[in-house]
Amino acid sequence: MPTDSEFTLTIESGGDVVMRGRDADDFFGDPGYEYVVRIPGIERERLARLLVAELPPDERRRMNGLRLERVIQMCVERLVSDRADASSAFMGWLKKRGVPYEFAS
């Protein structure tokens, strides 16, 4: 099974954190499916804190001074970049920590 998935992560003007992408899925020979995972803007600082809290101390220090969007981007990439099921992995992580999100495909 391929482990490549493609996604972008942005913070929209209203503050929502949005992951858009395509997960690899070769079960039936499909190239994958497109999805959107949206976290409400009111949760973005909490999301960043939760993501950074799971980093080793030396990596946490490297996040100091970076823009919030970049911190979230780097942490999410670290969390799911080697996963064929990036959206499922990210949503599982969010659910486990009680971070609300919406999913569409």
C-alpha positions in Angstrom: 0.0 0.0 0.0 1.4 3.4 -0.8 2.2 5.8 2.0 1.9 9.0 0.1 -0.8 11.4 0.8 -0.9 15.0 -0.3 -2.3 17.8 1.8 -2.1 21.5 2.5 -2.8 23.2 5.8 -3.9 26.8 6.0 -5.5 29.2 8.4 -8.3 31.0 6.6 -9.2 34.7 7.1 -11.9 33.7 9.6 -9.4 31.8 11.6 -10.4 28.2 10.7 -7.6 25.8 10.4 -8.2 23.8 7.2 -6.4 20.7 5.9 -7.2 19.9 2.3 -5.7 16.9 0.5 -5.9 13.5 -1.0 -5.2 10.2 0.8 -3.7 7.3 -1.0 -6.0 4.3 -1.3 -5.2 1.5 -3.6 -7.7 -1.1 -2.2 -9.7 -1.0 -5.5 -7.0 0.6 -7.6 -8.2 4.2 -6.8 -5.6 6.9 -6.7 -7.2 8.2 -3.5 -9.9 10.5 -2.4 -10.0 14.2 -1.7 -11.0 15.6 1.7 -11.3 18.7 3.8 -10.8 18.7 7.6 -11.9 22.0 9.2 -11.1 23.1 12.8 -13.0 26.1 14.1 -10.8 29.2 14.4 -11.6 29.5 18.1 -9.7 26.2 18.6 -6.5 27.1 16.7 -4.4 28.3 19.6 -5.4 25.3 21.6 -4.6 23.1 18.7 -1.1 24.6 18.4 -0.5 24.1 22.2 -1.6 20.4 22.0 0.6 19.7 18.9 3.6 21.4 20.4 3.2 19.7 23.8 3.8 16.3 22.1 7.2 17.4 20.6 10.5 16.5 22.3 11.9 19.6 24.2 14.5 20.5 21.6 11.9 20.6 18.8 9.6 22.6 21.1 12.2 25.2 21.5 12.6 25.5 17.7 8.9 26.6 17.5 9.6 29.7 19.5 9.1 32.9 17.5 7.4 31.1 14.5 4.0 32.2 13.3 1.1 30.2 14.6 0.2 28.9 11.1 3.8 27.6 10.6 3.8 25.9 14.0 0.6 24.1 13.2 1.8 23.2 9.7 5.1 21.8 10.9 3.5 19.8 13.7 0.7 18.3 11.5 3.3 17.4 8.9 5.3 15.6 11.5 2.2 13.8 12.8 0.9 12.5 9.5 3.3 13.0 6.6 4.3 9.4 6.3 0.7 8.1 6.5 -1.4 7.0 3.5 -4.4 7.8 5.7 -3.3 11.4 6.7 -6.9 12.6 7.2 -7.9 9.6 9.3 -4.8 9.9 11.4 -5.3 13.6 12.0 -9.0 13.2 12.8 -8.2 10.4 15.2 -5.6 12.6 16.9 -8.1 15.5 17.1 -10.9 13.2 18.5 -8.6 11.7 21.1 -7.9 15.2 22.4 -11.4 16.6 22.2 -10.7 19.1 19.4 -13.8 19.7 17.4 -13.6 19.4 13.6 -15.7 19.0 10.5 -14.9 16.5 7.7 -16.0 16.5 4.1 -14.9 14.4 1.1 
